[in-house]
Amino acid sequence: VNNTSESQTDVLIIGAGPSGLMAAYWMARCGVNARIVDKRGTKVFTGQADGLRCRTLEIFDSMGFQHRVQHEGHVAVEANFWVPDGKGNLVRQGPHCSRKVNESPFRNMLLNQGRIERFLLDSIREHSSLQVERGVIAEAFKYDCTKESGLDDYPITVTLRTLSDAEANPSDLRAEEGGSCKVASGVTRGNLLQDDWEELISKSQAKETKTEIVKCKYLIGCDGAHSWTRKQVNIPLEGSTTDHLWGVIDVVPISNFPDMRRLGTVTHSTGTILVIPRERNMVRLYVPVQTIETNTIGQGRFDRSKITLEMIKRRIQTIFAPYTFDFQICDWWAAYQIGQRIAPTFSKDNRVFLAGDAVHTHSPKVGLGMNMSMQDGFNIGWKVAMVAKGVAYPSILSTYDSERHRLAEMLLDFDRHWSGLFTESDDEEKAQNMIKVVEFFEDFADGRRSFYGASSLVWKKKEDANPSASTSVYSYWNLIPGERFPPVKLRMQADGNLKWTTGILQSDGRFRVVILAGDVRVRAQRGRVETLAKRLSSCGSVGKSIVDRYVSLDDRLKSTLDIVAIHSAPWMEVEFFDFPNILYPFDAVRGWNYEKIWCDDACVWDRDCDGKGYERWGIDRTRGAMTIVRPDQYIGWVGELEDVEEMIHYLDGVLVAQTLMGGAE
Ligand code: FAD
């Protein structure tokens, strides 16, 4: 019996960890013909990454499930640093608290990777029938470079094989019934939530092994630190010649250490422990075990089976002394070997892309592995999705490398500074040094700044490129192309309900023209807004409203462009119907769309809504401004209400117009 079949798909994603699921979200949201495979028989249930930075939570808000993290996770903002006092005791230095906690609606949180994967999977299912094909390994790869530029061609061929149950579910992943702690497996009914448990027990079905040859237009390799995809396209991982071996345990501690439920570090002459309080009374502890010499590509591994849970526990007890430390419940533990490495490029020919651990590895203690990986998947996902749907130009694909590689370099730089502090023995100034490193990298680590450079997706004006020479009004604005749209809580004009901009600017595959309409009570300003609306209603040669100018994502979204207005007048002093009707589209069945007009006015019943949005954006409250926000909430272009032509020039460089597609006039 020939058990080999052939098929085609526009996008194939290899690996369904955090980065692969993020990329898959966009395929689901934009209705792309895509597949996602993973050689593991199940998703992650316990252990691995656990830190969520505030930018990741903002992204989750735009995807609609941030509230699930708030419900299950643990907030971690202040940190304490414990050091020896020279008399055999430990003393607390701190707490250190970020001075910038108000720059995001969300605080850094802790929740295990398995739950994040759960939320992503649920969101993908909500938007499409796309499902992770588990127990399916990618084994062979061919690339036909003669087909690189043909948009309808399928230059990539991947052979997929369905694994047997034993191959897909190594013994440490198999489900074990019973509530008590099974330290070796870490997976017990006692520590899984019901939805994860049901998925786990439904997965252990035997599968018929078969082979499939899949042709695809785009391949996204999200297959982890030992990436198979990266090897197929001959992209190396380059970097350090040492690996660090870490012991990591998720336990419910029994200890008289006063800060066991607070984020912090404990220093000893032999190394420093990182203490991370988690959900359900659990605490994660990282302890350095050993440094291993390797070659530059990380060969030279240590036999990790020599490390036992008991050894890790004893090491923690030594560092915690004179405080006590023990546990009865251990959800998960691992000896984790990792070095700082990065791939010189994250893509090949704008057809094959690599994301997450596949292109950057570093120590787990910066709490960024999962965050950076998800943000890579989020960045490449919408670009590939829109190009595969034919609604955006392929030229945007090269921005993935230019935007994310730079951040990965910063990630490694942060890790070099930070993890060095865990193994160096000098403890005199350790706490101060830790605070300095955290403060220096804070904007980058929490994702408040993205540092995306000029490209077809980031329109930098000349004065932005050379700020010291600038005399332009734009240089005073805090709306900076290449940075995220600074979050603000606003009131909906129609009903006064409140929402953060992270939820208003949804991740649905649309670019958004955000009209900061200013004080529309002022007659002259109202005139500017009406003139703008007229220009947007009949744009250029297409003769249609700007919203209808661009090709739609089938029937999912009428347009790949949306318009939103945020005015600065007091909420009670203007009416919904005072605005030009381009801002309240009408549908004969659903009525007016009320969600396009928002107001930056203080609200007495919610202090987060303080009416200071324009100040934060650095925009004059009377005159306003206009900006384009990309589907991932980064600012693409910014200008005055009159700069319509420049704005359309930006959009025409990115989105395919109806006329060029022969679309309906
Ligand atoms: P991964 O999560 O590694 O996902 C890659 C996926 O690709 C896997 O599911 C794999 O099965 C699949 N795959 C690989 N090859 C193929 C193939 N040929 N065909 C099909 N599928 C394939 N981070 C922290 O911040 N703290 C920690 O304590 C921590 N501990 C970790 C412990 C372990 C044992 C591991 C493995 C990772 C740990 N990490 C930790 C790292 C963190 O989990 C990663 O940074 C994050 O998961 C990266 O996401 P990713 O999607 O890029 O890759």
Boltz pocket constraint, residues with backbone or C-beta under 6 A from the ligand:
constraints:
  - pocket:
      binder: B
      contacts: [[A, 14], [A, 15], [A, 16], [A, 17], [A, 18], [A, 19], [A, 20], [A, 37], [A, 38], [A, 39], [A, 40], [A, 47], [A, 48], [A, 49], [A, 50], [A, 51], [A, 113], [A, 136], [A, 137], [A, 138], [A, 139], [A, 222], [A, 223], [A, 224], [A, 225], [A, 226], [A, 227], [A, 228], [A, 229], [A, 248], [A, 334], [A, 336], [A, 355], [A, 356], [A, 357], [A, 358], [A, 363], [A, 364], [A, 365], [A, 367], [A, 368], [A, 369], [A, 370], [A, 373]]
      max_distance: 6.0
